[in-house]
Amino acid sequence: MKKKVILFAVLICSLAILLAVSAFASEIAVIGSGNCGKDGDNVTYTLYSDGLLKIEGKGEMADYSYGGTPWDYCDNEIKSVVIADGVTHIGSFAFGFCKSLTSIEMPDSITSIGNEAFRSCKRLTGIAIPNGVTSIGEGTFNGCESLTSAEIPSSVTSIGNGAFHWCSSLTNIKIPDSVTSIGDIAFRNCGSLTSIEIPSGVTKISYGMFEYCESLESVKIPKSVTSIDKLAFSDCEALKSIEIPSSVTSIGESAFLQCRSLTSIKIPNSVTSIGNSAFGACSSLKSIEIPNSVTSIGNSAFGACSSLISIEIPDSLTGIGNRLFANCESLTSIQIPNSVTSIGKSAFENCNKLKDVYYDGTEKRWANISVGESDDCLLGATIHFTLFDFGDLDGDGAITSADAVLLAQYLAGWKTKINLSASDVNGDGEIAAKDAVLLSQYLAGWGIKLGK
């Protein structure tokens, strides 16, 4: 009797286990399967009822457009993706807008990730890119708003346009030295990103690369970079300082627009052009050094820099653009070289504290400058002139070959009537042959500054 009871108990347990397995099997069912390979059946997929999507096979997945994947009908049900070893390419838009996706496993066989492959996977929190991947496509993680970290291996050489755009929770990302190209708006709207180091192989800070990264405090730019493009750091409101390397030759339009915490900046003497509104509305900017290498500054480049107190215009410039310093409410003084021949419309509009303008030339020469409309703040300030222009021996307000002739005659012993102070072209306290040489070089367009 006892044996029968034991046997009965064993049968009951076995039946319970079978029922549990059966119930589990009925709960996790295949709800979709098929081909998803570039060549058709070289890669297949299986979608399970628990939200797992398995990708298996050899070679590349197919590339898709929005809404074109085989599992698009239930993309909101996909919670995890496992890609088997052997698959080499994740197709464009493959998992885009899978809004319930929280995890993905990728094998080292993966070498490329297509455009917008994970776009708007809003619950994805972390990603580890396999070691074999060489490129991250355009918009790959665009809109992954819960992504806090991403591991990029040293095999990657390029990051596409908008690759991490709108990853608003991304706090940290290390870009390996292998990367030589980072596309436009790659990290735009990464509002939680606090610091970034650009690899030494990158040659430009692309259009809008860090635009609206409102928490970004520090950026390290390598000496390989030659240009900072349009809107590169626009609206990086926490950025307090930045070192621009001597390799940079151009700063693009609105590159630092509304960087409201930026207090000072030194532009290296390699820079030749500064674009429109480049530093516009940098309301904490108190000082800026512009080197003589700069030959072009765009309109409104320093407009609304409300903390800027003084500035010196380099003598490499011939004009001051429209609205260049408009609404610089704290500006009290400015130094203008005699190379300037025109001042644009509203260049100093609403600069109500501007009291002193130091002009490196005579009153006669100042009178020949073309001044645009709405520059009453400039014209109402005290203009401080020099008594003479070095090199203007005849005092006619212009330095010409006639002045060179007069200097040569004076040095030859002719009793020529000249301005002796202006004849000391190099400002060393004596009039000699070296002054004649310097003046001839100036007239030949060597870009030499006369005087001390």
RAMO-V825405 format. One record per residue. RES is the residue in one letter. PSI is psi in whole degrees, -180 to 180 (* if undefined). Layout:
<<RES	PSI> <RES	PSI>>
This chain:
<<M	-41> <K	-39> <K	-38> <K	-38> <V	-43> <I	-44> <L	-42> <F	-40> <A	-40> <V	-43> <L	-41> <I	-44> <C	-42> <S	-42> <L	-40> <A	-42> <I	-45> <L	-42> <L	-39> <A	-44> <V	-42> <S	-42> <A	-41> <F	-42> <A	-37> <S	-27> <E	-40> <I	102> <A	157> <V	121> <I	-2> <G	144> <S	161> <G	-165> <N	144> <C	25> <G	158> <K	-36> <D	24> <G	-105> <D	10> <N	-24> <V	136> <T	165> <Y	152> <T	126> <L	126> <Y	159> <S	-18> <D	3> <G	4> <L	131> <L	119> <K	134> <I	124> <E	154> <G	-162> <K	135> <G	-153> <E	142> <M	159> <A	152> <D	143> <Y	165> <S	174> <Y	126> <G	9> <G	1> <T	154> <P	-25> <W	16> <D	-30> <Y	-20> <C	35> <D	-24> <N	-11> <E	-13> <I	120> <K	-30> <S	151> <V	132> <V	120> <I	125> <A	156> <D	138> <G	-29> <V	131> <T	-18> <H	133> <I	122> <G	154> <S	137> <F	15> <A	-44> <F	19> <G	135> <F	22> <C	85> <K	-11> <S	1> <L	124> <T	-20> <S	153> <I	137> <E	123> <M	135> <P	165> <D	-9> <S	-17> <I	127> <T	-18> <S	150> <I	123> <G	169> <N	133> <E	30> <A	-34> <F	25> <R	133> <S	35> <C	84> <K	-16> <R	-1> <L	122> <T	-25> <G	156> <I	136> <A	110> <I	131> <P	155> <N	-19> <G	-11> <V	131> <T	-22> <S	143> <I	119> <G	176> <E	132> <G	22> <T	-47> <F	20> <N	125> <G	11> <C	80> <E	-12> <S	-3> <L	117> <T	-25> <S	154> <A	129> <E	116> <I	121> <P	166> <S	-3> <S	-20> <V	131> <T	-19> <S	144> <I	122> <G	171> <N	132> <G	22> <A	-40> <F	24> <H	135> <W	25> <C	76> <S	-14> <S	-1> <L	117> <T	-24> <N	135> <I	133> <K	119> <I	121> <P	159> <D	-15> <S	-21> <V	125> <T	-11> <S	127> <I	124> <G	176> <D	148> <I	31> <A	-38> <F	23> <R	140> <N	24> <C	79> <G	-13> <S	-6> <L	126> <T	-28> <S	157> <I	144> <E	121> <I	132> <P	156> <S	-10> <G	-11> <V	135> <T	-13> <K	150> <I	106> <S	169> <Y	122> <G	23> <M	-41> <F	22> <E	137> <Y	23> <C	79> <E	-15> <S	-2> <L	118> <E	-33> <S	144> <V	134> <K	116> <I	126> <P	166> <K	-5> <S	-19> <V	129> <T	-17> <S	144> <I	110> <D	177> <K	131> <L	18> <A	-45> <F	21> <S	135> <D	28> <C	82> <E	-18> <A	-6> <L	115> <K	-32> <S	157> <I	138> <E	118> <I	120> <P	160> <S	-1> <S	-19> <V	131> <T	-19> <S	143> <I	117> <G	175> <E	129> <S	25> <A	-38> <F	26> <L	130> <Q	35> <C	83> <R	-14> <S	-6> <L	120> <T	-31> <S	157> <I	139> <K	121> <I	124> <P	158> <N	13> <S	-20> <V	131> <T	-21> <S	142> <I	124> <G	172> <N	134> <S	24> <A	-41> <F	24> <G	139> <A	27> <C	82> <S	-15> <S	-2> <L	116> <K	-28> <S	150> <I	137> <E	121> <I	118> <P	167> <N	-9> <S	-22> <V	121> <T	-9> <S	126> <I	124> <G	168> <N	142> <S	20> <A	-33> <F	22> <G	140> <A	26> <C	82> <S	-11> <S	-4> <L	124> <I	-44> <S	160> <I	148> <E	123> <I	129> <P	151> <D	9> <S	-11> <L	144> <T	-10> <G	156> <I	120> <G	169> <N	132> <R	26> <L	-41> <F	22> <A	138> <N	24> <C	84> <E	-21> <S	-1> <L	121> <T	-27> <S	155> <I	143> <Q	124> <I	126> <P	163> <N	0> <S	-20> <V	127> <T	-11> <S	145> <I	122> <G	174> <K	132> <S	26> <A	-33> <F	29> <E	135> <N	23> <C	69> <N	-16> <K	2> <L	114> <K	-35> <D	128> <V	118> <Y	108> <Y	127> <D	58> <G	-179> <T	165> <E	-37> <K	-41> <R	-38> <W	-39> <A	-22> <N	-6> <I	134> <S	118> <V	129> <G	-179> <E	161> <S	38> <D	39> <D	-33> <C	-35> <L	-50> <L	-22> <G	-9> <A	166> <T	122> <I	121> <H	116> <F	159> <T	155> <L	-21> <F	166> <D	125> <F	125> <G	-18> <D	77> <L	-33> <D	-3> <G	27> <D	4> <G	6> <A	146> <I	112> <T	-178> <S	-24> <A	-35> <D	-37> <A	-39> <V	-45> <L	-42> <L	-41> <A	-40> <Q	-42> <Y	-45> <L	-24> <A	-4> <G	7> <W	149> <K	72> <T	138> <K	111> <I	165> <N	107> <L	-38> <S	-41> <A	-23> <S	-22> <D	75> <V	-37> <N	-1> <G	29> <D	5> <G	-1> <E	154> <I	117> <A	180> <A	-33> <K	-26> <D	-40> <A	-40> <V	-45> <L	-41> <L	-41> <S	-36> <Q	-40> <Y	-46> <L	-24> <A	-2> <G	29> <W	-6> <G	33> <I	141> <K	127> <L	150> <G	-174> <K	*>>
